[in-house]
Amino acid sequence: MKIKKGDKVKILTGKDQGKTGKVLQIYSDHQKVSVEGVNLLYKNMRPKKQGEAGQRIQFPAPIHISNVKLICPKTNQSTRVGYRILDNKKKVRISKKANEPID
């Protein structure tokens, strides 16, 4: 996958279109990512003990990876991601806009 945990991404489609956020978690087997502050859902939790009140927890639900685009740290614009093999045989991600390594 071309997007990693901790990357800053922009949402391309859906109710949160245009928003940006940091990738919290990646679900590689389902091709989904969870982004901070985006696609927020509520989960109603029952009380665990008698006399305790129930809770309503808000959490970011996963989004398909095709609906997000990486934001280049150098240009601060959304960009496509490519790969380049350096002289020391190390494979790095590059920004297609800036043509610079991301990592």
N, C-alpha and C positions, 0 to 999 in steps of 0.2 A: 504494500500500500504506500502511496506517495505522501500521505499525511500521517504525522506522528503525534503522540501525546505531547501537549505543551505548545503546539503550533497555534498561531492566530489565524482564524479562518473567517470567510465572509459567507453568509447564507444566500444562495441564489434563488430559491423558490420557497413557496409556502407562506404561512402567516407571519413569519419572522424575516421575510425577504429584505435584504440590505443590511441586516444587523451583523455585527462582528462579535467574536468571542474566542476564548481559549478552549482547545480540545481537552476534555477531562478524561475521556476513556475511549478506547477503540475496540470494536467488536469485529475482528477480522473475519470470523467465520460467517457473519451475516452481512459484511460490507457496510457497517454502520459506525457512526461516531456520535459521541455525546458532547455537546458544546455548552459551555458555561453561560447561563442566562438566556438560553434560547430553547424554544419548544418546551416550555414549562408545563407540567401536568400536576394534578393534585391526586394524592392517594389518601383515602380515609382509613385511619388505623383505629382498631377497636381498643378499648381499655384493657390493660393486662391484669390489673387487680380490681377487686370490687371497690367501688367508691371513687375510682380514678376516672378522669374525663378522657374521652377519645380525642384523637388528634387529626389534624389535616396537614399532611406533609406535602410540600412542593418540591419537585425534582425535575431535572432536565431529561427528557426522553430522547432516545437515539434518533438520528437522522441518517438517511442513506448518504453514502460518501459522494455520490454523483451530484448531490445538492449543495455541496460546499466547495469553496475554492480557497486555496492558500493565499495568505497575504504576505508579500515579500517584505522581509525585515528592513531591507535597504531602501526601497522605493516607497514602501507603505501602500502599495497598490495590489489588487488581486492579480494573480499570475498562474500560469500553468507550471507544472513541475516536470523536469527532465532529470536524467542521470548522466554523469560524466565520470570516467575512470581517470584518476590522477596518475602522475608519474610513479608514485609509490604503490601503485596497484590498489588504491583505495577508491571505492565507489561512493560518490557523494551526490546529493540532490542539488540541482541547480534551478534557479529562477529563469524562466524563458524570457521575461521582460528585461531583467538586468543582466542576464547571462553570467551571474555570479553564484558561487556556492552558498547554500542556505545554512548548512550545518557548520 
